[in-house]
Amino acid sequence: MAAPTVEIQYCVPCGHLPRALDIQKTILERFGQKLDGVKLKTGDSGIFKIRVQDEEIYSKPADFDLDAILGTIEARL
C-alpha cells in the first residue's frame, strides 16, 4: 500500500500560512517517512482544511485539536 499524502488547504488573504507551515512541520517531524508528503494548497474565503488521501479530517471552524488530528493521521498509517 502506498504511503498516504496529507493536504493542508489554507486561506492566503486570512494569513493562515504560518499556521499551515507549523502544522506541516509537526506532521513531518512525527510521521516523516511514513507519509508520501504534506502538501500545502492555497485557498480563500477563510478556508482551513486538512485531508488525508482526500478524506477531510479537519475543517475550520471546528475546534482545532492538533493531538486529535495527529491521532487521526496515525490511525490511517
DSSP file (Angstrom, degrees, kcal/mol; ACC not computed):
  #  RESIDUE AA STRUCTURE BP1 BP2  ACC     N-H-->O    O-->H-N    N-H-->O    O-->H-N    TCO  KAPPA ALPHA  PHI   PSI    X-CA   Y-CA   Z-CA
    1    1 A M              0   0    0      0, 0.0     2,-0.1     0, 0.0     0, 0.0   0.000 360.0 360.0 360.0 136.5    0.0    0.0    0.0
    2    2 A A        -     0   0    0      1,-0.1    34,-0.1    34,-0.0     0, 0.0  -0.362 360.0 -99.8 -70.9 149.1    1.3    3.5   -0.9
    3    3 A A        -     0   0    0     32,-0.1    32,-0.2     1,-0.1    -1,-0.1  -0.468  46.1-110.7 -67.0 138.8    2.1    5.9    1.8
    4    4 A P        -     0   0    0      0, 0.0    32,-3.1     0, 0.0    33,-0.8  -0.267  21.5-134.5 -71.4 158.9   -0.7    8.5    2.3
    5    5 A T  E     -a   37   0A   0     31,-0.2    48,-2.5    30,-0.2     2,-0.4  -0.925  10.9-149.4-110.8 138.1   -0.5   12.1    1.4
    6    6 A V  E     -aB  38  52A   0     31,-2.5    33,-3.1    -2,-0.4     2,-0.4  -0.897  11.1-162.7-105.5 137.7   -1.7   14.9    3.8
    7    7 A E  E     -aB  39  51A   0     44,-2.7    44,-2.7    -2,-0.4     2,-0.6  -0.983   6.5-166.0-122.9 130.9   -3.0   18.1    2.3
    8    8 A I  E     -aB  40  50A   0     31,-3.1    33,-2.9    -2,-0.4     2,-0.5  -0.963   7.1-166.8-114.7 114.7   -3.4   21.3    4.2
    9    9 A Q  E     +aB  41  49A   0     40,-2.7    40,-2.5    -2,-0.6     2,-0.3  -0.891  15.3 177.5-103.7 129.2   -5.6   23.9    2.4
   10   10 A Y  E     -aB  42  48A   0     31,-2.1    33,-1.5    -2,-0.5     2,-0.6  -0.938  34.8-106.6-136.5 152.7   -5.4   27.4    3.9
   11   11 A C  E   > -a   43   0A   0     36,-1.5     5,-1.9    -2,-0.3     4,-0.4  -0.676  24.4-164.1 -79.9 117.4   -6.7   30.9    3.2
   12   12 A V  T > 5S+     0   0    0     31,-2.5     3,-1.7    -2,-0.6     5,-0.3   0.959  87.8  48.5 -67.7 -52.5   -4.0   33.1    1.8
   13   13 A P  T 3 5S+     0   0    0      0, 0.0    -1,-0.2     0, 0.0    31,-0.1   0.787 107.3  58.3 -61.5 -25.0   -5.7   36.5    2.4
   14   14 A C  T 3 5S-     0   0    0     33,-0.1    -2,-0.2     1,-0.0    30,-0.1   0.612 112.4-118.7 -79.3 -11.7   -6.5   35.5    6.0
   15   15 A G  T < 5 +     0   0    0     -3,-1.7     4,-0.3    -4,-0.4    -3,-0.2   0.803  66.0 142.0  80.4  29.4   -2.9   34.9    6.8
   16   16 A H     >< +     0   0    0     -5,-1.9     4,-2.4     1,-0.2     5,-0.2   0.449  41.0  96.8 -83.4   0.4   -3.2   31.2    7.7
   17   17 A L  H  > S+     0   0    0     -6,-0.3     4,-2.8    -5,-0.3     5,-0.2   0.921  80.2  51.8 -57.9 -47.5    0.2   30.3    6.1
   18   18 A P  H  > S+     0   0    0      0, 0.0     4,-2.2     0, 0.0    -1,-0.2   0.911 112.3  46.9 -57.5 -40.8    2.2   30.4    9.3
   19   19 A R  H  > S+     0   0    0     -4,-0.3     4,-2.3     2,-0.2     5,-0.2   0.920 112.1  50.0 -64.6 -43.6   -0.3   28.0   11.0
   20   20 A A  H  X S+     0   0    0     -4,-2.4     4,-2.6     1,-0.2    -1,-0.2   0.903 111.3  49.1 -61.6 -41.6   -0.3   25.7    7.9
   21   21 A L  H  X S+     0   0    0     -4,-2.8     4,-2.5     2,-0.2    -1,-0.2   0.894 110.2  50.9 -65.4 -40.7    3.6   25.7    8.0
   22   22 A D  H  X S+     0   0    0     -4,-2.2     4,-2.2    -5,-0.2    -2,-0.2   0.914 113.2  45.1 -62.4 -43.2    3.6   24.9   11.7
   23   23 A I  H  X S+     0   0    0     -4,-2.3     4,-2.6     2,-0.2     5,-0.2   0.912 111.8  52.3 -67.8 -42.4    1.2   22.0   11.3
   24   24 A Q  H  X S+     0   0    0     -4,-2.6     4,-2.5     1,-0.2    -2,-0.2   0.933 110.7  48.1 -57.5 -46.9    3.1   20.7    8.2
   25   25 A K  H  X S+     0   0    0     -4,-2.5     4,-2.6     1,-0.2    -1,-0.2   0.911 111.5  49.7 -61.2 -44.3    6.3   20.7   10.2
   26   26 A T  H  X S+     0   0    0     -4,-2.2     4,-2.0     2,-0.2    -1,-0.2   0.918 111.9  47.8 -62.3 -44.4    4.7   18.9   13.1
   27   27 A I  H  X>S+     0   0    0     -4,-2.6     4,-2.9     1,-0.2     5,-0.5   0.923 113.8  47.1 -63.5 -44.6    3.3   16.2   10.9
   28   28 A L  H  X5S+     0   0    0     -4,-2.5     4,-1.8    -5,-0.2    -2,-0.2   0.887 111.8  50.4 -66.1 -38.8    6.6   15.7    9.1
   29   29 A E  H  <5S+     0   0    0     -4,-2.6    -1,-0.2    -5,-0.2    -2,-0.2   0.876 118.4  38.8 -65.2 -36.5    8.5   15.5   12.3
   30   30 A R  H  <5S+     0   0    0     -4,-2.0    -2,-0.2    -5,-0.2    -1,-0.2   0.885 135.3  16.1 -82.7 -39.7    6.2   13.0   13.8
   31   31 A F  H ><5S+     0   0    0     -4,-2.9     3,-3.4    -5,-0.2     4,-0.4   0.563  80.1 147.9-115.6 -11.9    5.4   10.8   10.7
   32   32 A G  G ><<S+     0   0    0     -4,-1.8     3,-1.6    -5,-0.5    -1,-0.1   0.293  74.6  24.0  18.2 -98.4    8.2   11.7    8.2
   33   33 A Q  G 3  S+     0   0    0      1,-0.3    -1,-0.3    -5,-0.1   -30,-0.1   0.561 112.1  70.6 -73.5  -8.6    9.0    8.6    6.2
   34   34 A K  G <  S+     0   0    0     -3,-3.4     2,-0.3   -31,-0.0    -1,-0.3   0.603  95.8  66.1 -80.3 -10.7    5.6    7.0    6.8
   35   35 A L  S <  S-     0   0    0     -3,-1.6   -30,-0.2    -4,-0.4     3,-0.1  -0.780  74.0-140.2-111.2 153.8    4.0    9.7    4.5
   36   36 A D  S    S-     0   0    0    -32,-3.1     2,-0.3     1,-0.3   -31,-0.2   0.749  78.4 -62.7 -76.4 -25.7    4.3   10.4    0.8
   37   37 A G  E     -a    5   0A   0    -33,-0.8   -31,-2.5     2,-0.0     2,-0.5  -0.888  38.9-103.9 161.1 170.9    4.3   14.1    1.8
   38   38 A V  E     -a    6   0A   0     -2,-0.3     2,-0.4   -33,-0.2   -31,-0.2  -0.957  38.5-159.7-125.1 109.1    2.4   17.0    3.3
   39   39 A K  E     -a    7   0A   0    -33,-3.1   -31,-3.1    -2,-0.5     2,-0.5  -0.717   8.0-147.1 -95.4 135.3    1.1   19.3    0.6
   40   40 A L  E     -a    8   0A   0     -2,-0.4     2,-0.4   -33,-0.2   -31,-0.2  -0.880  16.8-170.1 -97.9 132.4    0.1   22.9    1.1
   41   41 A K  E     -a    9   0A   0    -33,-2.9   -31,-2.1    -2,-0.5     2,-0.1  -0.987  16.7-130.5-126.8 127.0   -2.7   24.1   -1.0
   42   42 A T  E     +a   10   0A   0     -2,-0.4     2,-0.3   -33,-0.2   -31,-0.2  -0.348  36.5 152.0 -75.1 155.8   -3.7   27.8   -1.3
   43   43 A G  E     -a   11   0A   0    -33,-1.5   -31,-2.5     4,-0.1     2,-0.2  -0.886  24.7-143.9-160.1-170.8   -7.3   28.9   -0.9
   44   44 A D    >   +     0   0    0     -2,-0.3     3,-1.5   -33,-0.3   -33,-0.0  -0.769  63.2  73.6-148.6-166.4   -9.5   31.8    0.2
   45   45 A S  T 3  S-     0   0    0      1,-0.3    -1,-0.1    -2,-0.2   -34,-0.0   0.784 121.9 -62.1  58.7  31.3  -12.8   32.6    1.9
   46   46 A G  T 3  S+     0   0    0      1,-0.2    -1,-0.3    -3,-0.1   -35,-0.1   0.554  87.1 166.1  79.9   7.3  -11.4   31.7    5.3
   47   47 A I    <   +     0   0    0     -3,-1.5   -36,-1.5   -37,-0.1     2,-0.2  -0.270  14.3 163.3 -64.6 139.4  -10.7   28.1    4.4
   48   48 A F  E     +B   10   0A   0    -38,-0.2    12,-2.6    12,-0.2     2,-0.3  -0.742  16.6 156.5-152.3 105.0   -8.5   25.9    6.6
   49   49 A K  E     -BC   9  59A   0    -40,-2.5   -40,-2.7    -2,-0.2     2,-0.4  -0.947  27.8-155.6-133.0 149.6   -8.9   22.1    5.9
   50   50 A I  E     -BC   8  58A   0      8,-2.3     7,-3.1    -2,-0.3     8,-1.5  -0.996  17.2-177.7-126.2 131.1   -6.7   19.1    6.4
   51   51 A R  E     -BC   7  56A   0    -44,-2.7   -44,-2.7    -2,-0.4     2,-0.5  -0.946  18.7-157.0-127.6 147.9   -7.2   15.9    4.3
   52   52 A V  E >  S-BC   6  55A   0      3,-2.5     3,-2.0    -2,-0.3   -46,-0.2  -0.988  87.6 -19.1-120.9 118.1   -5.5   12.5    4.3
   53   53 A Q  T 3  S-     0   0    0    -48,-2.5    -1,-0.1    -2,-0.5   -47,-0.1   0.912 129.6 -51.7  49.9  47.7   -5.8   10.8    0.9
   54   54 A D  T 3  S+     0   0    0    -49,-0.3     2,-0.6     1,-0.2    -1,-0.3   0.502 112.4 122.6  69.2   6.2   -8.7   13.1    0.0
   55   55 A E  E <   -C   52   0A   0     -3,-2.0    -3,-2.5     2,-0.0     2,-0.3  -0.891  63.9-129.5 -99.3 120.0  -10.6   12.4    3.2
   56   56 A E  E     +C   51   0A   0     -2,-0.6    -5,-0.3    -5,-0.2     3,-0.1  -0.509  34.0 168.2 -70.3 125.2  -11.3   15.5    5.2
   57   57 A I  E     +     0   0A   0     -7,-3.1     2,-0.3     1,-0.4    -6,-0.2   0.530  67.6  21.5-113.8 -12.2  -10.2   15.2    8.8
   58   58 A Y  E     +C   50   0A   0     -8,-1.5    -8,-2.3     6,-0.0    -1,-0.4  -0.967  58.2 175.3-153.6 140.8  -10.4   18.8    9.9
   59   59 A S  E >   -C   49   0A   0     -2,-0.3     3,-2.2   -10,-0.2   -10,-0.2  -0.953  37.0 -91.1-146.8 126.9  -12.3   21.9    8.6
   60   60 A K  T 3  S+     0   0    0    -12,-2.6   -12,-0.2    -2,-0.3     3,-0.1  -0.487 106.0  40.4 -61.9 136.1  -12.5   25.3   10.1
   61   61 A P  T 3  S+     0   0    0      0, 0.0    -1,-0.3     0, 0.0     3,-0.1  -0.872  91.9 103.8-100.4  18.1  -14.5   26.5   12.1
   62   62 A A  S <  S-     0   0    0     -3,-2.2     2,-0.1     1,-0.1    -4,-0.0  -0.202  92.5 -80.5 -56.4 153.7  -14.5   23.1   14.1
   63   63 A D        -     0   0    0      1,-0.1     2,-0.6    -3,-0.1    -1,-0.1  -0.368  48.9-126.9 -57.6 129.9  -12.5   23.2   17.3
   64   64 A F        +     0   0    0     -3,-0.1     2,-0.4    -2,-0.1    -1,-0.1  -0.733  36.2 168.3 -87.3 118.6   -8.8   22.8   16.4
   65   65 A D     >  -     0   0    0     -2,-0.6     4,-2.2     1,-0.1     3,-0.3  -0.877  15.1-170.8-131.8  97.9   -7.2   20.0   18.3
   66   66 A L  H  > S+     0   0    0     -2,-0.4     4,-2.9     1,-0.2     5,-0.2   0.870  86.9  55.4 -60.2 -39.2   -3.7   19.1   16.9
   67   67 A D  H  > S+     0   0    0      1,-0.2     4,-2.2     2,-0.2    -1,-0.2   0.906 109.5  46.8 -61.2 -40.7   -3.4   16.0   19.1
   68   68 A A  H  > S+     0   0    0     -3,-0.3     4,-2.2     2,-0.2    -1,-0.2   0.896 112.5  50.1 -66.8 -39.9   -6.7   14.6   17.7
   69   69 A I  H  X S+     0   0    0     -4,-2.2     4,-2.3     2,-0.2    -2,-0.2   0.928 111.4  48.0 -63.8 -45.3   -5.6   15.5   14.1
   70   70 A L  H  X S+     0   0    0     -4,-2.9     4,-2.7     1,-0.2    -2,-0.2   0.885 110.6  52.5 -62.7 -38.7   -2.3   13.7   14.6
   71   71 A G  H  X S+     0   0    0     -4,-2.2     4,-2.1    -5,-0.2    -1,-0.2   0.889 108.7  50.2 -63.1 -39.9   -4.1   10.7   16.1
   72   72 A T  H  X S+     0   0    0     -4,-2.2     4,-0.8     2,-0.2    -2,-0.2   0.910 111.6  47.8 -65.1 -42.8   -6.4   10.6   13.0
   73   73 A I  H >< S+     0   0    0     -4,-2.3     3,-1.1     1,-0.2     4,-0.4   0.938 110.9  51.5 -62.3 -46.2   -3.4   10.7   10.7
   74   74 A E  H >< S+     0   0    0     -4,-2.7     3,-1.4     1,-0.3    -2,-0.2   0.879 104.2  57.4 -59.3 -38.9   -1.6    8.0   12.7
   75   75 A A  H 3< S+     0   0    0     -4,-2.1    -1,-0.3     1,-0.3    -2,-0.2   0.738 105.1  52.4 -64.8 -22.2   -4.7    5.7   12.5
   76   76 A R  T <<        0   0    0     -3,-1.1    -1,-0.3    -4,-0.8    -2,-0.2   0.445 360.0 360.0 -93.9  -0.5   -4.5    5.9    8.7
   77   77 A L    <         0   0    0     -3,-1.4    -1,-0.2    -4,-0.4    -2,-0.2   0.435 360.0 360.0 -89.3 360.0   -0.9    4.9    8.5
